[in-house]
Amino acid sequence: MKLLKKWNLVILFLLLTHLISCQNKNVATSEDGCEYDPCSENRKSVRTVLDEKGTIGYDSEWKKYFISIESSSQSVDNFVQAIPCNLPEELQKVGAKVVVSGTLKVSCNDPKPYIGGQQIYYIQLNQIKLQ
């Protein structure tokens, strides 16, 4: 009987310890802010773009519009696609040439790149206009 009580106490202790540790997992600990919405202010910013040229595209697998941002350092092995957090409806046209300014945020591999060199970010647009 004493042995049974000891095991019951051990099991109760383990359950309480587990419950307490699960509560602590809800605290934000990620450096990149991946536990937050991609467009959240808490998501890590990578860099700011200012008056960069780009082309609107649409990915049917992601079911999202993106902007292929042109850059002098862009190559076949290195290109940026930014998923806008706030793309105006009138600019949701595949192939539209735009000029964008905004903040690139980490995507946390959601969505995952299809090929090597593809860099995917979310972008909080400050300004976007047709070229």
DSSP file (Angstrom, degrees, kcal/mol; ACC not computed):
  #  RESIDUE AA STRUCTURE BP1 BP2  ACC     N-H-->O    O-->H-N    N-H-->O    O-->H-N    TCO  KAPPA ALPHA  PHI   PSI    X-CA   Y-CA   Z-CA
    1    1 A M     >        0   0    0      0, 0.0     4,-1.9     0, 0.0     5,-0.2   0.000 360.0 360.0 360.0 -42.2    0.0    0.0    0.0
    2    2 A K  H  >  +     0   0    0      1,-0.2     4,-2.1     2,-0.2     5,-0.2   0.891 360.0  53.3 -63.0 -38.3    2.8    2.4    0.9
    3    3 A L  H  > S+     0   0    0      1,-0.2     4,-2.1     2,-0.2    -1,-0.2   0.892 107.2  51.6 -63.6 -39.8    4.5    1.6   -2.5
    4    4 A L  H  > S+     0   0    0      1,-0.2     4,-2.1     2,-0.2    -1,-0.2   0.888 108.9  50.3 -64.5 -40.1    1.3    2.5   -4.3
    5    5 A K  H  X S+     0   0    0     -4,-1.9     4,-2.2     2,-0.2    -1,-0.2   0.889 109.3  51.9 -65.3 -39.4    1.0    5.8   -2.5
    6    6 A K  H  X S+     0   0    0     -4,-2.1     4,-2.3     2,-0.2    -2,-0.2   0.920 110.6  47.5 -64.0 -43.0    4.6    6.6   -3.4
    7    7 A W  H  X S+     0   0    0     -4,-2.1     4,-2.7     1,-0.2     5,-0.2   0.886 109.6  53.5 -65.7 -37.8    4.0    5.9   -7.1
    8    8 A N  H  X S+     0   0    0     -4,-2.1     4,-2.4     2,-0.2    -1,-0.2   0.908 110.2  47.5 -62.5 -40.8    0.8    8.0   -7.0
    9    9 A L  H  X S+     0   0    0     -4,-2.2     4,-2.5     2,-0.2    -2,-0.2   0.895 111.7  50.3 -66.7 -39.8    2.8   10.9   -5.6
   10   10 A V  H  X S+     0   0    0     -4,-2.3     4,-2.4     2,-0.2    -2,-0.2   0.928 112.5  46.6 -63.7 -44.7    5.5   10.4   -8.3
   11   11 A I  H  X S+     0   0    0     -4,-2.7     4,-2.4     2,-0.2    -2,-0.2   0.911 112.4  50.1 -64.7 -42.7    2.9   10.4  -11.1
   12   12 A L  H  X S+     0   0    0     -4,-2.4     4,-2.4    -5,-0.2    -1,-0.2   0.911 110.7  50.1 -61.8 -42.6    1.2   13.5   -9.6
   13   13 A F  H  X S+     0   0    0     -4,-2.5     4,-2.4     1,-0.2    -2,-0.2   0.923 111.2  48.7 -61.2 -45.4    4.5   15.3   -9.4
   14   14 A L  H  X S+     0   0    0     -4,-2.4     4,-2.4     2,-0.2    -2,-0.2   0.899 111.2  50.1 -63.6 -41.0    5.3   14.4  -13.1
   15   15 A L  H  X S+     0   0    0     -4,-2.4     4,-2.5     2,-0.2    -1,-0.2   0.925 111.9  47.1 -63.1 -44.9    1.9   15.5  -14.3
   16   16 A L  H  X S+     0   0    0     -4,-2.4     4,-2.3     2,-0.2    -2,-0.2   0.907 112.0  50.7 -63.9 -41.2    2.2   18.9  -12.5
   17   17 A T  H  X S+     0   0    0     -4,-2.4     4,-2.2     1,-0.2    -2,-0.2   0.914 111.1  48.8 -62.1 -43.2    5.7   19.4  -13.8
   18   18 A H  H  X S+     0   0    0     -4,-2.4     4,-2.0     2,-0.2    -2,-0.2   0.915 110.3  50.6 -63.4 -44.1    4.5   18.7  -17.3
   19   19 A L  H  X S+     0   0    0     -4,-2.5     4,-1.5     1,-0.2    -1,-0.2   0.898 111.3  48.4 -62.5 -41.0    1.6   21.1  -17.1
   20   20 A I  H  X S+     0   0    0     -4,-2.3     4,-1.4     1,-0.2    -1,-0.2   0.910 111.0  49.9 -66.1 -42.2    3.8   23.9  -15.8
   21   21 A S  H  X S+     0   0    0     -4,-2.2     4,-0.8     1,-0.2    -1,-0.2   0.846 107.4  55.0 -67.4 -32.3    6.4   23.3  -18.6
   22   22 A C  H >< S+     0   0    0     -4,-2.0     3,-0.5     1,-0.2     4,-0.4   0.871 104.4  54.3 -67.3 -36.2    3.6   23.4  -21.2
   23   23 A Q  H >< S+     0   0    0     -4,-1.5     3,-1.1     1,-0.2    -1,-0.2   0.875 104.7  54.3 -64.8 -36.2    2.4   26.8  -20.0
   24   24 A N  H >< S+     0   0    0     -4,-1.4     3,-1.4     1,-0.2    -1,-0.2   0.716  93.4  71.0 -71.2 -20.7    5.9   28.2  -20.4
   25   25 A K  T << S+     0   0    0     -4,-0.8    -1,-0.2    -3,-0.5    -2,-0.2   0.691  86.4  66.8 -70.0 -17.3    6.0   27.1  -24.1
   26   26 A N  T <  S+     0   0    0     -3,-1.1     2,-0.3    -4,-0.4    -1,-0.3   0.599  78.5 100.9 -78.2 -10.6    3.5   29.8  -24.9
   27   27 A V  S <  S-     0   0    0     -3,-1.4     2,-0.3    -4,-0.2    -3,-0.0  -0.576  87.3-107.3 -76.5 135.6    6.0   32.5  -24.1
   28   28 A A        +     0   0    0     -2,-0.3    -1,-0.1     1,-0.2    -2,-0.1  -0.466  55.0 150.8 -66.3 122.6    7.7   34.0  -27.2
   29   29 A T        +     0   0    0     -2,-0.3     2,-0.2    -4,-0.2    -1,-0.2   0.473  30.6 112.1-128.6  -9.7   11.2   32.7  -27.4
   30   30 A S        -     0   0    0      1,-0.1     3,-0.3     2,-0.1     5,-0.1  -0.491  56.4-148.7 -74.2 132.4   12.0   32.7  -31.1
   31   31 A E  S    S+     0   0    0     -2,-0.2    -1,-0.1     1,-0.2    -3,-0.0   0.874 100.2  46.1 -64.3 -37.2   14.5   35.3  -32.3
   32   32 A D  S    S-     0   0    0     11,-0.1    12,-3.0    12,-0.1    -1,-0.2   0.604 107.6-123.1 -83.8 -12.0   12.8   35.6  -35.7
   33   33 A G    >   +     0   0    0     -3,-0.3     3,-2.1    10,-0.2     7,-0.1   0.792  54.9 155.3  74.9  27.8    9.3   35.9  -34.3
   34   34 A C  T 3   +     0   0    0      1,-0.3     9,-0.1     9,-0.1    -1,-0.1   0.675  63.5  66.6 -65.2 -16.6    8.1   32.9  -36.3
   35   35 A E  T 3  S+     0   0    0     -5,-0.1    -1,-0.3     2,-0.1     2,-0.2   0.594  93.8  77.0 -79.5  -8.4    5.3   32.2  -33.8
   36   36 A Y  S <  S-     0   0    0     -3,-2.1     0, 0.0     1,-0.1     0, 0.0  -0.555 100.9 -80.2 -96.6 163.9    3.7   35.4  -34.9
   37   37 A D    >   -     0   0    0     -2,-0.2     3,-2.3     1,-0.1     6,-0.2  -0.322  46.4-114.2 -55.7 141.9    1.6   36.2  -38.0
   38   38 A P  T 3  S+     0   0    0      0, 0.0    84,-0.1     0, 0.0    -1,-0.1   0.775 116.4  45.1 -54.7 -27.8    4.0   36.9  -40.9
   39   39 A C  T 3  S+     0   0    0     46,-0.1    -2,-0.1    45,-0.1     2,-0.1   0.311  87.5 121.1-100.4   8.8    2.9   40.5  -41.1
   40   40 A S  S X  S-     0   0    0     -3,-2.3     3,-1.3     1,-0.1    -4,-0.1  -0.368  72.2-125.3 -70.3 149.7    3.1   41.1  -37.4
   41   41 A E  T 3  S+     0   0    0      1,-0.2    -1,-0.1    -2,-0.1     4,-0.1   0.737 111.6  63.7 -63.8 -21.5    5.4   43.9  -36.0
   42   42 A N  T 3  S+     0   0    0     -5,-0.1    -1,-0.2     2,-0.1     2,-0.2   0.634  79.2  99.1 -79.9 -13.9    6.9   41.1  -33.9
   43   43 A R  S <  S-     0   0    0     -3,-1.3   -10,-0.2    -6,-0.2   -11,-0.1  -0.558  90.6 -98.4 -73.5 138.0    8.1   39.2  -36.9
   44   44 A K        -     0   0    0    -12,-3.0    62,-2.1    -2,-0.2     2,-0.4  -0.324  32.8-135.5 -62.6 131.1   11.8   39.9  -37.5
   45   45 A S  E     -A  105   0A   0     60,-0.2    60,-0.3     1,-0.2     3,-0.1  -0.712  16.3-170.8 -86.0 137.7   12.6   42.5  -40.2
   46   46 A V  E     -     0   0A   0     58,-3.3     2,-0.3     1,-0.4    -1,-0.2   0.884  60.3 -38.0 -93.4 -52.6   15.4   41.6  -42.6
   47   47 A R  E     -A  104   0A   0     57,-0.7    57,-3.1     2,-0.0     2,-0.4  -0.978  54.1-105.3-165.3 168.6   15.8   44.9  -44.4
   48   48 A T  E     -A  103   0A   0     -2,-0.3     2,-0.4    55,-0.2    55,-0.2  -0.871  25.5-153.4-104.5 136.7   14.1   47.9  -45.9
   49   49 A V  E     -A  102   0A   0     53,-2.9    53,-2.2    -2,-0.4     2,-0.4  -0.892   8.1-165.2-107.7 142.8   13.6   48.3  -49.6
   50   50 A L  E     -     0   0A   0     -2,-0.4    51,-0.2    51,-0.2    50,-0.0  -0.966  67.5 -23.0-133.9 116.3   13.2   51.8  -51.1
   51   51 A D  E    S+     0   0A   0     -2,-0.4     2,-0.3     1,-0.2    50,-0.2   0.887  84.4 166.7  51.9  47.5   11.9   52.4  -54.6
   52   52 A E  E     -A  100   0A   0     48,-2.6    48,-3.0     1,-0.0     2,-0.2  -0.719  34.0-123.7 -90.6 141.6   12.8   48.9  -55.8
   53   53 A K  E     +A   99   0A   0     -2,-0.3    17,-2.9    17,-0.3     2,-0.3  -0.569  41.3 157.8 -82.1 148.1   11.4   47.8  -59.1
   54   54 A G  E     -AB  98  69A   0     44,-2.4    44,-2.8    15,-0.3     2,-0.4  -0.969  35.3-123.5-159.9 173.6    9.5   44.5  -59.2
   55   55 A T  E     -AB  97  68A   0     13,-1.6    13,-2.8    -2,-0.3     2,-0.3  -0.993  27.0-123.8-129.6 133.7    6.9   42.4  -61.0
   56   56 A I  E     + B   0  67A   0     40,-2.6    39,-3.2    -2,-0.4     2,-0.3  -0.564  37.0 169.4 -76.3 136.2    3.7   41.1  -59.6
   57   57 A G  E     - B   0  66A   0      9,-2.8     9,-2.2    -2,-0.3     2,-0.4  -0.853  24.5-138.0-135.3 173.7    3.2   37.3  -59.8
   58   58 A Y  E     - B   0  65A   0     -2,-0.3     2,-0.6     7,-0.3     7,-0.2  -0.996   5.5-153.7-138.2 132.4    0.8   34.8  -58.3
   59   59 A D  E  >> - B   0  64A   0      5,-2.6     4,-2.2    -2,-0.4     5,-1.3  -0.925   1.5-161.8-107.8 117.0    1.6   31.3  -57.0
   60   60 A S  T  45S+     0   0    0     -2,-0.6    -1,-0.1     1,-0.2     5,-0.0   0.773  91.2  52.7 -70.8 -25.7   -1.2   28.9  -57.2
   61   61 A E  T  45S+     0   0    0      1,-0.2    -1,-0.2     3,-0.1    -2,-0.0   0.922 118.1  35.5 -74.1 -43.2    0.3   26.5  -54.6
   62   62 A W  T  45S-     0   0    0      2,-0.2    -2,-0.2    49,-0.0    -1,-0.2   0.758  98.6-140.7 -75.8 -24.7    0.7   29.3  -52.0
   63   63 A K  T  <5 +     0   0    0     -4,-2.2     2,-0.3     1,-0.3    -3,-0.2   0.904  64.1 113.4  59.5  43.5   -2.5   30.9  -53.2
   64   64 A K  E   < -B   59   0A   0     -5,-1.3    -5,-2.6     2,-0.0    -1,-0.3  -0.990  68.6-120.3-144.0 149.5   -0.8   34.3  -52.8
   65   65 A Y  E     -B   58   0A   0     -2,-0.3     2,-0.3    -7,-0.2    -7,-0.3  -0.568  34.5-174.1 -79.7 153.7    0.4   37.2  -54.8
   66   66 A F  E     -B   57   0A   0     -9,-2.2    -9,-2.8    -2,-0.2     2,-0.5  -0.949  22.3-130.6-142.9 164.8    4.2   38.0  -54.7
   67   67 A I  E     -BC  56  82A   0     15,-2.6    15,-2.7    -2,-0.3     2,-0.9  -0.979  13.2-146.2-119.0 119.8    6.5   40.6  -56.0
   68   68 A S  E     -BC  55  81A   0    -13,-2.8   -13,-1.6    -2,-0.5     2,-0.5  -0.774  24.7-146.8 -81.9 111.3    9.7   39.5  -57.7
   69   69 A I  E     -BC  54  80A   0     11,-1.8    11,-0.7    -2,-0.9   -15,-0.3  -0.697   4.2-137.8 -88.8 125.5   12.1   42.3  -56.7
   70   70 A E        +     0   0    0    -17,-2.9     2,-0.3    -2,-0.5   -17,-0.3  -0.570  29.1 171.3 -80.2 142.4   14.7   43.3  -59.2
   71   71 A S    >   -     0   0    0     -2,-0.2     3,-1.2   -19,-0.1   -19,-0.0  -0.992  44.4-124.0-149.7 151.7   18.2   43.9  -57.8
   72   72 A S  T 3  S+     0   0    0     -2,-0.3    -1,-0.1     1,-0.3    -2,-0.0   0.782 116.8  49.5 -67.3 -25.0   21.6   44.5  -59.3
   73   73 A S  T 3  S+     0   0    0      2,-0.0    -1,-0.3    -3,-0.0     2,-0.1   0.429  87.0 117.5 -92.0   1.3   22.9   41.5  -57.3
   74   74 A Q    <   +     0   0    0     -3,-1.2     2,-0.3     3,-0.0     5,-0.2  -0.436  35.5 158.5 -71.2 139.9   20.0   39.2  -58.5
   75   75 A S  B >   -F   78   0B   0      3,-2.5     3,-1.1    -2,-0.1    -2,-0.0  -0.859  59.2 -86.2-145.5-178.8   21.0   36.2  -60.5
   76   76 A V  T 3  S+     0   0    0     -2,-0.3     3,-0.2     1,-0.3    -2,-0.0   0.845 131.1  45.0 -60.7 -32.6   19.5   32.8  -61.5
   77   77 A D  T 3  S+     0   0    0      1,-0.2     2,-0.3    40,-0.1    -1,-0.3   0.448 119.8  39.9 -90.5  -1.1   21.0   31.5  -58.2
   78   78 A N  B <   +F   75   0B   0     -3,-1.1    -3,-2.5     2,-0.0     2,-0.3  -0.797  68.5 143.5-154.3 101.9   19.8   34.4  -56.1
   79   79 A F  E     - d   0 118A   0     38,-2.1    40,-3.1    -2,-0.3     2,-0.5  -0.994  35.5-131.3-145.3 152.3   16.4   36.1  -56.4
   80   80 A V  E     -Cd  69 119A   0    -11,-0.7   -11,-1.8    -2,-0.3     2,-0.5  -0.862  15.4-176.4-109.1 130.5   13.9   37.7  -54.0
   81   81 A Q  E     -Cd  68 120A   0     38,-2.9    40,-2.2    -2,-0.5     2,-0.5  -0.996  11.8-164.2-121.8 124.9   10.2   37.1  -53.9
   82   82 A A  E     -Cd  67 121A   0    -15,-2.7   -15,-2.6    -2,-0.5    40,-0.2  -0.935  12.0-146.5-115.2 126.5    8.2   39.1  -51.4
   83   83 A I  E     - d   0 122A   0     38,-3.0    40,-2.3    -2,-0.5   -17,-0.2  -0.812  26.6-130.7 -90.7 112.9    4.7   38.3  -50.4
   84   84 A P  E     - d   0 123A   0      0, 0.0     3,-0.4     0, 0.0    40,-0.2  -0.397  12.3-157.5 -71.1 137.5    2.9   41.5  -49.7
   85   85 A C  S    S+     0   0    0     38,-2.7    39,-0.1     1,-0.2   -46,-0.1   0.757  93.3  22.9 -77.5 -25.7    1.0   41.9  -46.5
   86   86 A N  S    S+     0   0    0     37,-0.5    -1,-0.2     2,-0.0    38,-0.0  -0.394  74.5 168.3-144.1  58.2   -1.2   44.6  -47.9
   87   87 A L        -     0   0    0     -3,-0.4     5,-0.1     1,-0.1   -22,-0.0  -0.649  39.1-120.3 -78.4 119.9   -1.3   44.5  -51.7
   88   88 A P    >   -     0   0    0      0, 0.0     3,-1.8     0, 0.0     4,-0.2  -0.291  18.1-122.7 -59.8 144.1   -4.1   46.8  -53.0
   89   89 A E  G >  S+     0   0    0      1,-0.3     3,-1.5     2,-0.2    -2,-0.0   0.837 109.6  61.2 -58.1 -36.0   -6.7   45.0  -55.0
   90   90 A E  G 3  S+     0   0    0      1,-0.3    -1,-0.3     2,-0.0    -3,-0.0   0.664 104.6  49.9 -69.0 -14.1   -6.2   47.2  -58.1
   91   91 A L  G <  S+     0   0    0     -3,-1.8     2,-2.2     1,-0.1    -1,-0.3   0.329  76.0 107.1-103.6   6.0   -2.5   46.0  -58.2
   92   92 A Q    <   +     0   0    0     -3,-1.5     2,-0.4    -4,-0.2    -1,-0.1  -0.424  49.2 124.9 -82.7  65.1   -3.4   42.3  -58.0
   93   93 A K    >   -     0   0    0     -2,-2.2     3,-2.1     3,-0.0   -37,-0.3  -0.973  63.7-124.3-130.6 114.7   -2.5   41.8  -61.7
   94   94 A V  T 3  S+     0   0    0     -2,-0.4   -37,-0.2     1,-0.3     3,-0.1  -0.345  97.3  21.1 -59.4 130.6    0.1   39.2  -62.7
   95   95 A G  T 3  S+     0   0    0    -39,-3.2    -1,-0.3     1,-0.3     2,-0.1   0.289  84.5 144.9  94.3  -9.1    2.8   40.8  -64.8
   96   96 A A    <   -     0   0    0     -3,-2.1   -40,-2.6    -5,-0.1     2,-0.5  -0.422  46.7-134.1 -64.7 133.7    2.2   44.3  -63.5
   97   97 A K  E     +A   55   0A   0    -42,-0.2    34,-2.3    -2,-0.1     2,-0.3  -0.791  35.3 173.3 -90.8 128.4    5.5   46.3  -63.2
   98   98 A V  E     -AE  54 130A   0    -44,-2.8   -44,-2.4    -2,-0.5     2,-0.4  -0.844  34.4-136.2-133.1 165.4    5.7   48.2  -59.9
   99   99 A V  E     -AE  53 129A   0     30,-2.7    30,-1.9    -2,-0.3     2,-0.3  -0.998  34.2-169.5-120.7 127.2    8.0   50.2  -57.7
  100  100 A V  E     -AE  52 128A   0    -48,-3.0   -48,-2.6    -2,-0.4     2,-0.3  -0.879  20.9-175.3-124.7 150.2    7.9   49.3  -54.0
  101  101 A S  E     + E   0 127A   0     26,-2.5    25,-2.9    -2,-0.3    26,-2.1  -0.990  38.3  96.9-135.1 139.5    9.1   50.5  -50.7
  102  102 A G  E     -AE  49 125A   0    -53,-2.2   -53,-2.9    -2,-0.3     2,-0.5  -0.989  66.8 -64.1 169.8-169.4    8.6   48.6  -47.5
  103  103 A T  E     -AE  48 124A   0     21,-1.9    21,-2.5    -2,-0.3     2,-0.4  -0.933  36.2-141.4-114.2 123.5   10.1   46.3  -44.9
  104  104 A L  E     -AE  47 123A   0    -57,-3.1   -58,-3.3    -2,-0.5   -57,-0.7  -0.670  20.8-165.6 -81.4 135.3   11.0   42.7  -45.7
  105  105 A K  E     -AE  45 122A   0     17,-3.4    17,-2.3    -2,-0.4   -60,-0.2  -0.923  29.3 -94.3-122.3 147.8   10.2   40.2  -42.9
  106  106 A V  E     - E   0 121A   0    -62,-2.1    15,-0.1    -2,-0.3    -1,-0.0  -0.247  23.7-153.0 -59.4 145.0   11.4   36.6  -42.5
  107  107 A S    >   -     0   0    0     13,-0.6     3,-1.3     4,-0.1    -1,-0.1   0.624  20.6-139.7 -94.2 -15.3    9.1   34.0  -43.9
  108  108 A C  T 3   -     0   0    0      1,-0.3     4,-0.1    12,-0.1    13,-0.1   0.856  67.4 -63.7  57.3  36.0   10.3   31.2  -41.5
  109  109 A N  T 3  S+     0   0    0     11,-0.2    -1,-0.3     2,-0.2     3,-0.2   0.770  96.9 146.9  58.2  29.6   10.1   28.8  -44.5
  110  110 A D  S <  S+     0   0    0     -3,-1.3     2,-0.1     1,-0.5    -1,-0.1  -0.818  78.1  23.7-133.3  96.0    6.4   29.3  -44.9
  111  111 A P  S    S-     0   0    0      0, 0.0    -1,-0.5     0, 0.0    -2,-0.2   0.462 106.2-135.4 -82.3 161.0    6.1   29.1  -47.8
  112  112 A K        -     0   0    0     -3,-0.2    -2,-0.1    -2,-0.1     2,-0.0  -0.569  24.4-103.1 -81.8 144.0    9.2   27.0  -48.5
  113  113 A P        -     0   0    0      0, 0.0    -1,-0.1     0, 0.0     3,-0.1  -0.343  19.9-147.5 -62.6 146.9   11.4   27.9  -51.5
  114  114 A Y  S    S+     0   0    0      1,-0.2     2,-0.3     2,-0.1    -2,-0.0   0.856  77.2  18.0 -80.5 -38.6   11.0   25.7  -54.6
  115  115 A I  S >  S-     0   0    0      1,-0.0     3,-1.5     0, 0.0    -1,-0.2  -0.884  92.4 -82.3-135.5 160.9   14.6   26.0  -55.7
  116  116 A G  T 3  S+     0   0    0     -2,-0.3     3,-0.1     1,-0.2    -2,-0.1  -0.319 112.3  27.5 -61.5 143.7   18.0   27.0  -54.4
  117  117 A G  T 3  S+     0   0    0      1,-0.3   -38,-2.1   -39,-0.1     2,-0.5   0.197  85.5 127.5  89.2 -16.6   18.7   30.7  -54.4
  118  118 A Q  E <   -d   79   0A   0     -3,-1.5     2,-0.6   -40,-0.2    -1,-0.3  -0.639  42.7-163.7 -76.4 120.9   15.0   31.6  -54.1
  119  119 A Q  E     -d   80   0A   0    -40,-3.1   -38,-2.9    -2,-0.5     2,-0.5  -0.934   3.8-165.5-108.1 121.7   14.7   34.0  -51.1
  120  120 A I  E     +d   81   0A   0     -2,-0.6   -13,-0.6   -40,-0.2     2,-0.3  -0.923  15.9 159.8-113.8 128.7   11.1   34.4  -49.9
  121  121 A Y  E     -dE  82 106A   0    -40,-2.2   -38,-3.0    -2,-0.5     2,-0.3  -0.885  37.5-120.5-132.5 164.6   10.1   37.1  -47.5
  122  122 A Y  E     -dE  83 105A   0    -17,-2.3   -17,-3.4    -2,-0.3     2,-0.5  -0.818  30.2-150.0 -96.7 151.3    6.9   38.9  -46.5
  123  123 A I  E     -dE  84 104A   0    -40,-2.3   -38,-2.7    -2,-0.3     2,-0.9  -0.983  12.4-151.5-129.7 126.1    6.8   42.6  -47.2
  124  124 A Q  E     - E   0 103A   0    -21,-2.5   -21,-1.9    -2,-0.5     2,-0.2  -0.835  32.7-137.9 -89.5 104.9    5.0   45.2  -45.2
  125  125 A L  E     + E   0 102A   0     -2,-0.9   -23,-0.3   -23,-0.2     3,-0.1  -0.443  32.7 174.4 -73.2 131.2    4.4   47.8  -48.0
  126  126 A N  E    S-     0   0A   0    -25,-2.9     2,-0.3     1,-0.4   -24,-0.2   0.719  78.4  -0.4 -95.6 -34.9    4.9   51.5  -47.2
  127  127 A Q  E     + E   0 101A   0    -26,-2.1   -26,-2.5     2,-0.0    -1,-0.4  -0.981  61.3 174.4-154.9 141.9    4.4   52.5  -50.8
  128  128 A I  E     + E   0 100A   0     -2,-0.3     2,-0.3   -28,-0.2   -28,-0.2  -0.970  10.1 163.9-149.0 136.1    3.7   50.7  -54.1
  129  129 A K  E     - E   0  99A   0    -30,-1.9   -30,-2.7    -2,-0.3     2,-0.1  -0.984  41.0 -95.1-148.5 157.1    2.9   52.2  -57.5
  130  130 A L  E       E   0  98A   0     -2,-0.3   -32,-0.3   -32,-0.2   -34,-0.0  -0.438 360.0 360.0 -69.2 146.2    2.9   51.2  -61.1
  131  131 A Q              0   0    0    -34,-2.3   -33,-0.1   -77,-0.1    -1,-0.1   0.470 360.0 360.0 -72.2 360.0    6.0   51.8  -63.1
